[in-house]
Amino acid sequence: MNSKGIFSGKKVLILEGGGFKTSFTGGVLDAFRSVGHDPFDAYIGVSGGSIAISYFLSEKYGYFYQCMRMLCQDERFIKYSKAFSDGLMNLDFFKEIAEKEFPFDFDIACEKLLTKDYFIVLTDSELGTSHYLQPNRENWIDMTIAASTVPMLTKGKHSVNGIDYSDGGISDPIPIRWAVENGATDIVLIRTTHYGFNPGMFRPEYIVSKFLRASEKIIEDVENFQFNIKAALDYIETLPNEIKVQQIAPESPLNTQIFTNSVKSIALDYRTGLESGLNYFQKVQ
């Protein structure tokens, strides 16, 4: 383990992705915001987790939850007719949301990042390699869209600074190893996979992987998505005692999946996240 690195001596918050399952994450973060809990020096966002933490950094309480509720029903976002062409979800519409309907406060977020670090996990659409990039005001929205661009469910890739990227969860769904290798010893992980998670017999990602037109690396990672999550969680169990990893996760599978059109399911998972966030806060006081 490296004793030095970009996260050395810093408290790091990692946010797993999961599409609409990150309604749970939004609940945890709103709980933190409601009690003024933000002791973190660095943040790492994966997929939908990068959207949730963006609202958290811009101090927009409840915006992520309201955004999820709207998106699951909005015909500008959900395009059933394009499920097998441009993808079921129109992520480009998120640019309008982030700027107009539920806007980020970039002034507040960028001011925070003068003294803190924020990394978004992206997957190179051609090579399938993981990239951990720090957004700025100019590319923040594009980078966030790219971080959530899942093949088949969306258009599959999005350009940032002239390079095509896809969902970071494809190549590194829980970037705990990368954080530790870069000096992190005090980590809080907000998961959307429940405690006791194990890959199931039915894995939709496996089916999707058979229809992908992508690099061999991306196809392999999509096929093994649940196993890669489990490998990251197993890795945590191997860490020495001096590396502390606190986990916040649902006790059982969430009501939502990567995609949902159920406002009720989103509300239930958000409330579960609120409760989990408050319970965590009480324990660490």
ROTOR-814352 format. One record per residue: chain; x, y negated, z of N, C-alpha, C in turn. Coordinates in Angstrom, 1 decimal, always signed. Layout:
  fitor      nu      nv      nw     cau     cav     caw      cu      cv      cw
      A       X       Y       Z       X       Y       Z       X       Y       Z
...
//
This chain:
  fitor      nu      nv      nw     cau     cav     caw      cu      cv      cw
      A    +0.8    +1.2    +0.0    +0.0    +0.0    +0.0    +0.9    -1.3    +0.0
      A    +0.5    -2.2    -0.8    +1.2    -3.5    -0.8    +0.9    -4.3    +0.4
      A    +1.9    -4.8    +1.1    +1.7    -5.7    +2.2    +1.5    -7.1    +1.8
      A    +1.9    -7.4    +0.6    +1.7    -8.8    +0.1    +0.9    -8.8    -1.2
      A    +0.3    -9.9    -1.5    -0.5    -9.9    -2.7    -1.5   -11.1    -2.6
      A    -2.3   -11.3    -3.7    -3.2   -12.4    -3.7    -4.2   -12.4    -2.6
      A    -4.5   -11.2    -2.0    -5.5   -11.2    -0.9    -4.8   -11.0    +0.5
      A    -3.5   -11.1    +0.5    -2.8   -10.9    +1.8    -3.3   -11.9    +2.8
      A    -3.7   -11.4    +4.0    -4.1   -12.3    +5.1    -5.5   -12.9    +4.9
      A    -6.2   -12.5    +3.8    -7.5   -13.0    +3.5    -8.7   -12.0    +3.8
      A    -9.8   -12.6    +4.2   -11.0   -11.8    +4.4   -11.7   -11.8    +3.0
      A   -11.9   -10.6    +2.5   -12.4   -10.4    +1.1   -13.8    -9.8    +1.1
      A   -14.7   -10.4    +0.3   -16.1    -9.9    +0.1   -16.2    -9.3    -1.3
      A   -16.5    -8.0    -1.4   -16.7    -7.3    -2.6   -18.2    -7.0    -2.8
      A   -18.7    -7.3    -4.0   -20.1    -7.1    -4.3   -20.3    -6.1    -5.5
      A   -20.8    -4.9    -5.2   -21.1    -4.0    -6.2   -22.2    -4.5    -7.1
      A   -22.2    -4.1    -8.4   -23.3    -4.4    -9.3   -24.5    -3.5    -9.2
      A   -25.3    -3.4   -10.2   -26.5    -2.5   -10.2   -27.7    -3.1   -10.8
      A   -27.6    -4.2   -11.7   -28.7    -4.7   -12.3   -29.7    -5.3   -11.3
      A   -31.0    -4.9   -11.4   -32.0    -5.4   -10.5   -31.8    -4.9    -9.1
      A   -31.0    -3.8    -8.9   -30.7    -3.3    -7.5   -30.0    -4.4    -6.7
      A   -29.4    -5.4    -7.4   -28.7    -6.4    -6.6   -29.7    -7.4    -6.0
      A   -31.0    -7.1    -6.1   -32.0    -7.8    -5.2   -31.6    -7.6    -3.8
      A   -31.2    -6.4    -3.5   -30.7    -6.1    -2.1   -29.5    -7.0    -1.7
      A   -28.6    -7.1    -2.6   -27.4    -8.0    -2.4   -27.9    -9.4    -2.1
      A   -28.8    -9.9    -2.9   -29.3   -11.2    -2.7   -29.9   -11.4    -1.4
      A   -30.6   -10.4    -0.8   -31.1   -10.4    +0.5   -30.1   -10.6    +1.6
      A   -29.0    -9.8    +1.4   -27.9    -9.8    +2.3   -27.2   -11.2    +2.3
      A   -27.0   -11.8    +1.2   -26.4   -13.1    +1.1   -27.3   -14.2    +1.6
      A   -28.6   -14.1    +1.4   -29.5   -15.1    +1.9   -29.5   -15.0    +3.4
      A   -29.4   -13.8    +4.0   -29.3   -13.6    +5.4   -28.0   -14.3    +5.9
      A   -26.9   -14.1    +5.3   -25.7   -14.8    +5.6   -25.9   -16.3    +5.6
      A   -26.5   -16.8    +4.5   -26.7   -18.2    +4.3   -27.6   -18.8    +5.4
      A   -28.6   -18.0    +5.9   -29.6   -18.5    +6.9   -28.9   -18.7    +8.2
      A   -27.8   -18.0    +8.5   -27.2   -18.1    +9.8   -25.8   -18.8    +9.7
      A   -25.5   -19.3    +8.5   -24.2   -20.0    +8.2   -23.0   -19.1    +8.3
      A   -23.2   -17.8    +7.9   -22.1   -16.8    +7.9   -21.3   -16.8    +6.6
      A   -20.2   -17.4    +6.6   -19.3   -17.3    +5.4   -17.9   -17.4    +5.8
      A   -17.3   -16.3    +6.4   -16.0   -16.4    +6.9   -15.0   -15.9    +5.8
      A   -15.4   -15.7    +4.6   -14.6   -15.1    +3.6   -13.7   -16.1    +2.9
      A   -12.5   -15.6    +2.5   -11.5   -16.3    +1.8   -11.5   -16.0    +0.4
      A   -12.1   -14.9    +0.0   -12.0   -14.4    -1.4   -13.3   -13.6    -1.7
      A   -13.7   -13.6    -2.9   -14.9   -12.9    -3.4   -14.6   -12.2    -4.7
      A   -15.1   -10.9    -4.8   -15.0   -10.2    -6.0   -16.4    -9.7    -6.4
      A   -16.8   -10.2    -7.6   -18.2    -9.8    -8.0   -18.2    -8.9    -9.2
      A   -19.0    -7.9    -9.1   -19.2    -6.9   -10.2   -20.6    -7.0   -10.8
      A   -20.7    -7.2   -12.1   -22.0    -7.2   -12.8   -23.0    -8.1   -12.1
      A   -24.2    -7.6   -11.7   -25.2    -8.4   -11.1   -24.7    -9.0    -9.8
      A   -23.7    -8.4    -9.1   -23.1    -9.0    -7.9   -22.5   -10.3    -8.2
      A   -22.0   -10.5    -9.4   -21.4   -11.8    -9.8   -22.4   -12.9    -9.9
      A   -23.6   -12.6   -10.3   -24.7   -13.5   -10.3   -25.1   -13.9    -8.9
      A   -25.3   -12.9    -8.0   -25.7   -13.1    -6.7   -24.7   -14.0    -5.9
      A   -23.4   -13.7    -6.1   -22.4   -14.5    -5.3   -22.3   -15.9    -5.9
      A   -22.6   -16.1    -7.2   -22.6   -17.4    -7.8   -23.6   -18.3    -7.1
      A   -24.8   -17.8    -6.9   -25.8   -18.6    -6.2   -25.4   -18.8    -4.7
      A   -24.8   -17.8    -4.1   -24.3   -18.0    -2.7   -23.3   -19.1    -2.6
      A   -22.3   -19.1    -3.6   -21.3   -20.1    -3.5   -21.8   -21.5    -3.8
      A   -22.9   -21.6    -4.6   -23.5   -22.9    -4.8   -24.6   -23.3    -3.8
      A   -24.7   -22.4    -2.8   -25.6   -22.7    -1.6   -27.0   -22.9    -2.0
      A   -27.5   -22.0    -3.0   -28.8   -22.0    -3.4   -29.6   -20.8    -2.8
      A   -30.1   -21.1    -1.6   -30.8   -20.1    -0.8   -32.1   -19.6    -1.6
      A   -32.2   -18.3    -1.8   -33.4   -17.8    -2.4   -33.5   -17.8    -3.9
      A   -32.6   -18.5    -4.5   -32.6   -18.7    -6.0   -32.4   -17.4    -6.7
      A   -31.5   -16.6    -6.2   -31.2   -15.3    -6.9   -32.4   -14.4    -6.8
      A   -33.1   -14.3    -5.7   -34.3   -13.5    -5.5   -35.4   -14.0    -6.5
      A   -35.6   -15.3    -6.5   -36.6   -15.8    -7.4   -36.3   -15.6    -8.9
      A   -35.0   -15.7    -9.2   -34.5   -15.4   -10.5   -34.8   -13.9   -10.9
      A   -34.6   -13.0   -10.0   -34.8   -11.6   -10.3   -36.3   -11.3   -10.5
      A   -37.2   -12.0    -9.7   -38.6   -11.8    -9.8   -39.1   -12.4   -11.2
      A   -38.6   -13.5   -11.6   -39.0   -14.0   -12.9   -38.5   -13.2   -14.1
      A   -37.2   -12.8   -14.0   -36.7   -12.1   -15.2   -37.4   -10.8   -15.5
      A   -37.8   -10.1   -14.4   -38.4    -8.7   -14.6   -39.7    -8.8   -15.4
      A   -40.3   -10.0   -15.5   -41.6   -10.2   -16.2   -41.5   -11.1   -17.4
      A   -40.4   -11.8   -17.6   -40.4   -12.8   -18.6   -40.1   -12.2   -20.0
      A   -41.0   -12.5   -20.9   -40.8   -11.9   -22.3   -39.6   -12.5   -23.0
      A   -39.1   -13.6   -22.5   -37.9   -14.1   -23.1   -36.7   -13.3   -22.8
      A   -36.8   -12.6   -21.7   -35.6   -11.8   -21.2   -35.8   -10.3   -21.5
      A   -37.0    -9.8   -21.3   -37.3    -8.4   -21.6   -37.8    -8.2   -23.0
      A   -37.1    -7.6   -23.9   -37.5    -7.4   -25.3   -37.6    -5.9   -25.6
      A   -38.8    -5.4   -25.3   -38.9    -3.9   -25.6   -38.7    -3.6   -27.0
      A   -39.1    -4.5   -27.9   -39.0    -4.2   -29.4   -37.5    -4.1   -29.8
      A   -36.6    -4.6   -29.0   -35.2    -4.6   -29.4   -34.3    -3.6   -28.5
      A   -35.0    -2.7   -27.8   -34.3    -1.8   -26.9   -33.2    -1.0   -27.6
      A   -33.4    -0.7   -28.9   -32.5    +0.2   -29.6   -31.7    -0.6   -30.6
      A   -31.7    -2.0   -30.6   -30.9    -2.8   -31.5   -30.1    -3.7   -30.7
      A   -30.6    -4.8   -30.2   -29.9    -5.8   -29.5   -29.9    -5.6   -28.0
      A   -30.6    -4.6   -27.6   -30.7    -4.2   -26.1   -32.0    -4.7   -25.5
      A   -32.4    -4.0   -24.5   -33.7    -4.3   -23.8   -33.7    -5.7   -23.1
      A   -32.5    -6.1   -22.6   -32.5    -7.4   -21.8   -31.7    -8.4   -22.6
      A   -32.2    -9.6   -22.8   -31.6   -10.7   -23.5   -30.8   -11.5   -22.5
      A   -29.5   -11.1   -22.3   -28.7   -11.8   -21.3   -28.4   -13.2   -21.6
      A   -28.4   -13.5   -22.9   -28.1   -14.9   -23.3   -29.1   -15.9   -22.8
      A   -30.3   -15.4   -22.5   -31.4   -16.2   -21.8   -30.9   -16.7   -20.5
      A   -30.0   -15.9   -19.8   -29.5   -16.3   -18.5   -28.9   -17.7   -18.5
      A   -28.3   -18.1   -19.6   -27.6   -19.4   -19.7   -28.7   -20.5   -19.4
      A   -29.9   -20.4   -20.0   -30.9   -21.3   -19.7   -31.4   -21.3   -18.3
      A   -31.4   -20.1   -17.7   -31.8   -20.0   -16.3   -30.8   -20.7   -15.4
      A   -29.5   -20.4   -15.6   -28.5   -20.9   -14.8   -28.3   -22.4   -14.9
      A   -28.8   -23.0   -16.0   -28.6   -24.4   -16.2   -29.9   -25.2   -15.9
      A   -31.1   -24.6   -16.1   -32.3   -25.3   -16.0   -33.3   -24.8   -15.0
      A   -33.7   -23.5   -15.0   -34.8   -23.0   -14.2   -34.4   -22.7   -12.8
      A   -33.3   -22.0   -12.6   -32.7   -21.8   -11.3   -31.2   -22.2   -11.3
      A   -30.9   -23.4   -11.4   -29.6   -23.9   -11.7   -28.6   -23.7   -10.6
      A   -27.3   -23.3   -11.0   -26.2   -23.3   -10.0   -25.9   -24.7    -9.7
      A   -25.3   -25.0    -8.5   -24.7   -26.3    -8.2   -23.2   -26.1    -8.4
      A   -22.8   -26.4    -9.6   -21.4   -26.2    -9.9   -20.4   -27.1    -9.1
      A   -20.9   -28.3    -8.7   -20.1   -29.2    -7.9   -19.7   -28.5    -6.6
      A   -20.8   -27.9    -5.9   -20.5   -27.3    -4.6   -19.7   -26.0    -4.8
      A   -20.0   -25.2    -5.8   -19.3   -23.9    -5.9   -17.8   -24.2    -6.3
      A   -17.6   -25.1    -7.2   -16.2   -25.4    -7.6   -15.4   -26.0    -6.4
      A   -16.1   -26.8    -5.6   -15.4   -27.4    -4.5   -15.0   -26.3    -3.5
      A   -15.8   -25.3    -3.3   -15.5   -24.2    -2.4   -14.2   -23.5    -2.9
      A   -14.1   -23.4    -4.2   -13.0   -22.6    -4.8   -11.7   -23.3    -4.8
      A   -11.7   -24.6    -4.3   -10.5   -25.3    -4.1    -9.6   -24.6    -3.0
      A   -10.3   -24.0    -2.1    -9.7   -23.3    -1.0    -9.9   -21.8    -0.9
      A   -10.7   -21.3    -1.8   -11.1   -19.9    -1.8   -10.9   -19.3    -3.2
      A   -10.8   -18.0    -3.3   -10.6   -17.3    -4.5   -11.9   -16.5    -4.9
      A   -12.2   -16.5    -6.2   -13.3   -15.8    -6.7   -12.9   -15.1    -8.0
      A   -13.1   -13.8    -8.1   -12.8   -13.0    -9.2   -14.0   -12.3    -9.7
      A   -14.2   -12.3   -11.1   -15.3   -11.6   -11.7   -14.6   -10.4   -12.4
      A   -15.2    -9.2   -12.3   -14.7    -8.0   -12.9   -15.3    -7.9   -14.3
      A   -14.5    -7.7   -15.3   -14.9    -7.5   -16.7   -14.2    -6.3   -17.3
      A   -14.9    -5.8   -18.3   -14.3    -4.7   -19.1   -14.0    -5.1   -20.5
      A   -12.8    -4.9   -20.9   -12.4    -5.3   -22.3   -13.3    -4.4   -23.3
      A   -14.1    -5.0   -24.1   -15.0    -4.3   -24.9   -14.3    -3.3   -26.0
      A   -13.1    -3.6   -26.3   -12.4    -2.8   -27.3   -11.6    -1.7   -26.6
      A   -10.8    -2.1   -25.6    -9.9    -1.2   -24.9   -10.5    -0.4   -23.7
      A   -11.5    -1.0   -23.1   -12.1    -0.4   -22.0   -11.4    -0.6   -20.7
      A   -10.4    -1.5   -20.7    -9.6    -1.8   -19.5   -10.3    -2.8   -18.6
      A    -9.9    -2.8   -17.3   -10.5    -3.7   -16.4    -9.7    -5.0   -16.3
      A   -10.5    -6.1   -16.2    -9.9    -7.4   -16.1   -10.5    -8.1   -14.9
      A    -9.7    -8.8   -14.1   -10.2    -9.5   -12.9    -9.9   -11.0   -13.1
      A   -10.9   -11.7   -13.5   -10.7   -13.1   -14.0   -11.3   -14.1   -13.0
      A   -10.7   -15.3   -12.9   -11.2   -16.4   -12.1   -11.9   -17.4   -13.0
      A   -13.2   -17.6   -12.8   -14.0   -18.5   -13.6   -13.7   -20.0   -13.3
      A   -13.9   -20.8   -14.3   -13.9   -22.3   -14.0   -15.3   -22.8   -14.4
      A   -15.4   -24.1   -14.2   -16.8   -24.7   -14.5   -17.2   -24.4   -16.0
      A   -16.2   -24.5   -16.9   -16.5   -24.4   -18.3   -16.9   -23.0   -18.7
      A   -16.3   -21.9   -18.2   -16.6   -20.6   -18.6   -17.4   -19.7   -17.6
      A   -17.8   -20.3   -16.5   -18.4   -19.6   -15.4   -19.7   -18.8   -15.9
      A   -20.6   -19.5   -16.6   -21.8   -18.8   -17.1   -21.5   -17.7   -18.1
      A   -20.6   -18.0   -19.1   -20.3   -17.0   -20.1   -19.6   -15.8   -19.4
      A   -18.7   -16.1   -18.4   -18.1   -15.0   -17.8   -19.1   -14.1   -17.0
      A   -20.1   -14.8   -16.4   -21.1   -14.0   -15.6   -22.0   -13.2   -16.5
      A   -22.3   -13.8   -17.7   -23.1   -13.0   -18.7   -22.3   -11.8   -19.1
      A   -21.0   -12.0   -19.5   -20.2   -10.9   -19.9   -20.1    -9.8   -18.9
      A   -20.0   -10.2   -17.6   -19.8    -9.3   -16.5   -21.0    -8.3   -16.4
      A   -22.2    -8.7   -16.9   -23.4    -8.0   -16.8   -23.9    -7.3   -18.1
      A   -23.0    -7.4   -19.1   -23.4    -6.9   -20.4   -23.3    -5.4   -20.6
      A   -24.3    -4.7   -20.3   -24.3    -3.2   -20.3   -24.7    -2.7   -21.7
      A   -23.9    -1.8   -22.3   -24.3    -1.3   -23.6   -25.6    -0.6   -23.5
      A   -26.4    -0.7   -24.6   -27.7    -0.2   -24.7   -28.8    -1.1   -24.0
      A   -28.6    -1.4   -22.7   -29.6    -2.2   -22.0   -29.5    -3.6   -22.5
      A   -28.3    -4.1   -22.9   -28.1    -5.4   -23.4   -27.4    -5.4   -24.8
      A   -26.9    -6.5   -25.3   -26.2    -6.5   -26.5   -24.9    -5.8   -26.5
      A   -24.4    -5.5   -25.3   -23.2    -4.7   -25.2   -21.9    -5.4   -25.0
      A   -21.8    -6.6   -25.4   -20.5    -7.4   -25.2   -20.8    -8.9   -25.4
      A   -19.9    -9.7   -24.8   -20.1   -11.1   -24.8   -18.7   -11.7   -24.8
      A   -18.5   -12.8   -25.6   -17.2   -13.4   -25.8   -16.9   -14.5   -24.7
      A   -15.7   -14.4   -24.2   -15.2   -15.4   -23.2   -13.8   -15.7   -23.7
      A   -13.6   -17.0   -24.0   -12.3   -17.5   -24.5   -11.8   -16.7   -25.6
      A   -12.8   -16.3   -26.5   -12.4   -15.6   -27.7   -12.2   -14.1   -27.6
      A   -12.4   -13.5   -26.4   -12.3   -12.1   -26.2   -13.6   -11.5   -25.8
      A   -13.9   -10.3   -26.4   -15.2    -9.7   -26.1   -15.1    -8.8   -24.8
      A   -16.0    -9.1   -23.9   -16.0    -8.3   -22.7   -17.4    -7.6   -22.5
      A   -17.4    -6.6   -21.7   -18.6    -5.9   -21.3   -18.7    -5.8   -19.7
      A   -19.7    -5.2   -19.3   -20.0    -5.1   -17.8   -18.8    -4.6   -17.1
      A   -18.3    -5.3   -16.0   -17.2    -4.8   -15.3   -17.4    -3.5   -14.6
      A   -18.6    -3.2   -14.3   -18.9    -2.0   -13.6   -18.6    -0.7   -14.4
      A   -18.5    -0.9   -15.7   -18.2    +0.3   -16.5   -16.8    +0.8   -16.2
      A   -15.8    -0.1   -16.0   -14.4    +0.4   -15.8   -14.1    +0.4   -14.3
      A   -14.7    -0.4   -13.5   -14.4    -0.5   -12.1   -15.6    -0.9   -11.3
      A   -16.5    +0.0   -11.0   -17.8    -0.3   -10.4   -17.7    -0.8    -8.9
      A   -16.6    -0.4    -8.2   -16.4    -0.9    -6.9   -14.9    -1.1    -6.8
      A   -14.4    -2.4    -7.0   -13.0    -2.6    -7.1   -12.2    -2.7    -5.8
      A   -12.4    -1.7    -5.0   -11.8    -1.6    -3.7   -10.3    -1.3    -3.8
      A    -9.9    -0.4    -4.7    -8.5    -0.1    -4.9    -7.7    -1.3    -5.4
      A    -8.3    -2.0    -6.3    -7.6    -3.2    -6.8    -7.4    -4.2    -5.7
      A    -8.4    -4.4    -4.9    -8.3    -5.3    -3.8    -7.2    -4.9    -2.8
      A    -7.1    -3.6    -2.5    -6.1    -3.1    -1.5    -4.7    -3.2    -2.1
      A    -4.6    -2.9    -3.4    -3.3    -2.9    -4.1    -2.8    -4.3    -4.2
      A    -3.7    -5.3    -4.0    -3.3    -6.7    -4.1    -3.3    -7.4    -2.7
      A    -3.1    -6.5    -1.7    -2.9    -7.0    -0.3    -4.1    -7.1    +0.6
      A    -5.3    -6.8    +0.2    -6.4    -6.9    +1.1    -6.4    -5.9    +2.2
      A    -6.6    -6.4    +3.4    -6.6    -5.5    +4.6    -7.9    -5.7    +5.4
      A    -8.7    -6.7    +5.1    -9.9    -7.0    +5.8   -11.0    -7.3    +4.7
      A   -11.8    -6.2    +4.5   -12.8    -6.2    +3.4   -14.2    -6.0    +3.9
      A   -15.1    -6.7    +3.4   -16.6    -6.4    +3.5   -17.1    -6.1    +2.2
      A   -17.7    -4.9    +2.1   -18.3    -4.4    +0.8   -19.8    -4.4    +0.9
      A   -20.5    -5.1    +0.0   -21.9    -5.0    -0.1   -22.2    -4.1    -1.3
      A   -22.9    -2.9    -0.9   -23.2    -1.9    -1.9   -24.6    -2.0    -2.3
      A   -24.9    -1.4    -3.5   -26.3    -1.2    -3.9   -26.5    +0.3    -4.0
      A   -25.5    +1.1    -3.9   -25.6    +2.6    -3.7   -25.7    +2.8    -2.2
      A   -26.7    +3.7    -1.9   -27.0    +4.0    -0.5   -25.9    +4.8    +0.2
      A   -26.0    +4.7    +1.6   -25.1    +5.6    +2.4   -25.4    +7.1    +2.0
      A   -24.3    +7.9    +2.0   -24.5    +9.3    +1.6   -24.7    +9.5    +0.1
      A   -24.4    +8.5    -0.7   -24.6    +8.7    -2.1   -23.7    +9.8    -2.7
      A   -24.3   +10.6    -3.6   -23.6   +11.6    -4.4   -24.2   +11.6    -5.8
      A   -23.4   +11.8    -6.8   -23.9   +11.8    -8.2   -25.0   +12.9    -8.3
      A   -26.1   +12.5    -9.0   -27.2   +13.4    -9.1   -27.1   +14.3   -10.3
      A   -28.0   +15.3   -10.4   -28.0   +16.2   -11.5   -28.5   +15.4   -12.8
      A   -29.5   +14.5   -12.6   -29.9   +13.7   -13.7   -29.2   +12.4   -13.7
      A   -28.4   +12.1   -14.7   -27.6   +10.9   -14.8   -27.9   +10.2   -16.1
      A   -28.7    +9.1   -16.1   -29.1    +8.4   -17.3   -27.9    +8.0   -18.1
      A   -26.8    +7.6   -17.4   -25.6    +7.1   -18.0   -25.0    +8.1   -18.9
      A   -25.1    +9.4   -18.5   -24.5   +10.5   -19.3   -25.2   +10.5   -20.7
      A   -26.6   +10.4   -20.6   -27.4   +10.4   -21.9   -27.0    +9.2   -22.8
      A   -26.9    +8.0   -22.1   -26.6    +6.8   -22.9   -25.2    +6.9   -23.6
      A   -24.3    +7.6   -22.9   -22.9    +7.6   -23.4   -22.9    +8.4   -24.8
      A   -23.9    +9.3   -25.0   -23.9   +10.0   -26.2   -24.3    +9.2   -27.4
      A   -24.9    +8.0   -27.2   -25.4    +7.2   -28.3   -24.5    +5.9   -28.5
      A   -23.5    +5.8   -27.6   -22.7    +4.6   -27.7   -21.7    +4.5   -28.9
      A   -21.6    +3.4   -29.5   -20.6    +3.1   -30.4   -19.5    +2.2   -29.7
      A   -18.6    +2.9   -29.1   -17.6    +2.1   -28.3   -16.3    +2.9   -28.3
      A   -15.3    +2.4   -27.6   -14.0    +3.0   -27.5   -14.2    +4.3   -26.7
      A   -13.3    +5.2   -26.9   -13.3    +6.5   -26.1   -13.3    +6.2   -24.6
      A   -12.5    +5.2   -24.2   -12.4    +4.9   -22.8   -13.8    +4.5   -22.2
      A   -14.5    +3.6   -22.9   -15.7    +3.1   -22.4   -16.8    +4.2   -22.4
      A   -16.8    +5.0   -23.4   -17.8    +6.1   -23.5   -17.5    +7.1   -22.3
      A   -16.3    +7.3   -22.0   -15.9    +8.2   -20.9   -16.3    +7.6   -19.6
      A   -16.1    +6.3   -19.4   -16.5    +5.6   -18.1   -18.0    +5.6   -17.9
      A   -18.7    +5.3   -19.0   -20.2    +5.3   -18.9   -20.7    +6.7   -18.5
      A   -20.1    +7.7   -19.2   -20.5    +9.1   -18.9   -20.3    +9.4   -17.4
      A   -19.2    +8.9   -16.9   -18.8    +9.3   -15.5   -19.1    +8.2   -14.5
      A   -20.0    +7.3   -14.8   -20.2    +6.1   -14.0   -20.5    +6.5   -12.5
      A   -21.4    +7.4   -12.3   -21.7    +7.8   -10.9   -20.5    +8.4   -10.2
      A   -19.7    +9.2   -10.9   -18.6    +9.8   -10.4   -17.5    +8.8   -10.0
      A   -17.4    +7.8   -10.8   -16.4    +6.7   -10.6   -16.8    +5.9    -9.3
      A   -18.1    +5.7    -9.1   -18.6    +5.1    -7.8   -18.2    +6.0    -6.7
      A   -18.5    +7.3    -6.8   -18.2    +8.2    -5.7   -16.7    +8.2    -5.4
      A   -15.9    +8.2    -6.4   -14.4    +8.2    -6.3   -14.0    +6.9    -5.5
      A   -14.6    +5.8    -5.8   -14.2    +4.5    -5.0   -14.6    +4.7    -3.6
      A   -15.8    +5.2    -3.3   -16.2    +5.4    -1.9   -15.4    +6.4    -1.2
      A   -15.0    +7.4    -1.9   -14.1    +8.4    -1.2   -12.7    +7.8    -1.0
      A   -12.2    +6.9    -1.8   -11.0    +6.3    -1.6   -11.0    +5.5    -0.3
      A   -12.1    +4.9    +0.0   -12.2    +4.1    +1.3   -11.8    +5.0    +2.5
      A   -12.3    +6.2    +2.4   -12.1    +7.2    +3.5   -10.6    +7.6    +3.7
      A    -9.8    +7.3    +2.7    -8.4    +7.7    +2.7    -7.5    +6.6    +3.2
      A    -8.1    +5.4    +3.4    -7.3    +4.2    +3.8    -6.8    +4.3    +5.2
      A    -5.6    +3.8    +5.5    -5.1    +3.8    +6.9    -5.8    +2.9    +7.8
      A    -5.7    +3.1    +9.1    -6.5    +2.3   +10.0    -6.3    +0.8    +9.9
      A    -5.1    +0.4    +9.5    -4.8    -1.1    +9.4    -5.6    -1.8    +8.3
      A    -6.2    -1.0    +7.4    -7.0    -1.6    +6.4    -8.5    -1.4    +6.8
      A    -9.1    -2.5    +7.1   -10.5    -2.4    +7.6   -11.5    -2.7    +6.5
      A   -12.4    -1.8    +6.3   -13.5    -2.0    +5.3   -14.8    -1.8    +6.0
      A   -15.6    -2.8    +6.1   -16.9    -2.8    +6.6   -17.9    -2.7    +5.4
      A   -18.9    -1.8    +5.5   -19.8    -1.7    +4.4   -21.2    -2.0    +4.8
      A   -21.9    -2.7    +3.9   -23.3    -3.0    +4.1   -24.0    -2.3    +2.9
      A   -24.9    -1.4    +3.2   -25.6    -0.6    +2.1   -26.9    -0.2    +2.6
      A   -27.8    +0.1    +1.7   -29.2    +0.6    +2.1   -29.0    +2.0    +2.6
      A   -29.9    +2.4    +3.6   -29.9    +3.7    +4.2   -30.3    +4.8    +3.2
      A   -31.2    +4.4    +2.3   -31.7    +5.4    +1.3   -31.8    +4.7    -0.1
      A   -32.0    +5.4    -1.1   -32.0    +4.8    -2.5   -33.0    +3.7    -2.5
      A   -32.6    +2.6    -3.2   -33.4    +1.4    -3.4   -34.6    +1.7    -4.3
      A   -35.6    +0.8    -4.2   -36.8    +1.0    -5.0   -36.6    +0.6    -6.5
      A   -35.7    -0.4    -6.7   -35.4    -0.8    -8.0   -34.3    +0.1    -8.6
      A   -34.1    +0.1    -9.9   -33.0    +0.7   -10.6   -32.3    -0.4   -11.4
      A   -31.4    -0.1   -12.3   -30.7    -1.1   -13.0   -31.7    -2.0   -13.7
      A   -32.8    -1.4   -14.3   -33.9    -2.1   -14.9   -35.2    -1.8   -14.1
      A   -36.0    -2.9   -13.9   -37.3    -2.7   -13.4   -38.2    -3.8   -13.9
      A   -39.5    -3.5   -13.9   -40.5    -4.6   -14.2   -41.4    -4.8   -13.1
      A   -41.0    -4.3   -11.9   -41.8    -4.3   -10.7   -41.4    -5.4    -9.7
      A   -42.2    -6.5    -9.6   -41.9    -7.5    -8.6   -42.0    -6.9    -7.2
      A   -42.9    -6.0    -7.0   -43.0    -5.4    -5.6   -41.7    -4.7    -5.2
      A   -41.1    -3.9    -6.2   -39.9    -3.2    -5.9   -38.7    -4.2    -5.5
      A   -38.7    -5.3    -6.3   -37.6    -6.3    -6.1   -37.8    -6.9    -4.7
      A   -39.1    -7.2    -4.3   -39.4    -7.8    -3.0   -39.0    -6.9    -1.9
      A   -39.3    -5.6    -2.0   -38.9    -4.6    -1.0   -37.4    -4.5    -0.8
      A   -36.7    -4.5    -1.9   -35.2    -4.3    -1.8   -34.6    -5.6    -1.2
      A   -35.2    -6.7    -1.6   -34.7    -8.0    -1.1   -34.9    -8.1    +0.4
      A   -36.0    -7.6    +0.9   -36.3    -7.7    +2.3   -35.4    -6.7    +3.1
      A   -35.1    -5.5    +2.4   -34.2    -4.6    +3.0   -32.8    -5.2    +3.2
      A   -32.4    -6.0    +2.1   -31.1    -6.7    +2.2   -31.1    -7.8    +3.2
      A   -32.1    -8.5    +3.4   -32.2    -9.5    +4.5   -32.0    -8.9    +5.8
      A   -32.7    -7.8    +6.1   -32.6    -7.1    +7.4   -31.2    -6.5    +7.5
      A   -30.6    -6.0    +6.5   -29.2    -5.4    +6.6   -28.2    -6.5    +6.9
      A   -28.4    -7.6    +6.2   -27.5    -8.8    +6.4   -27.5    -9.3    +7.8
      A   -28.7    -9.4    +8.4   -28.9    -9.9    +9.7   -28.3    -8.9   +10.7
      A   -28.6    -7.6   +10.5   -28.1    -6.6   +11.4   -26.5    -6.6   +11.4
      A   -25.9    -6.8   +10.2   -24.5    -6.9   +10.2   -24.0    -8.1   +10.9
      A   -24.6    -9.2   +10.7   -24.2   -10.5   +11.4   -24.2   -10.3   +12.9
      A   -25.3    -9.7   +13.4   -25.4    -9.5   +14.9   -24.3    -8.6   +15.4
      A   -23.8    -7.6   +14.6   -22.8    -6.7   +15.1   -21.4    -7.4   +15.1
      A   -21.2    -8.3   +14.2   -19.8    -8.9   +14.2   -19.7   -10.2   +15.1
      A   -20.8   -10.6   +15.7   -20.7   -11.7   +16.6   -20.0   -11.4   +17.9
//
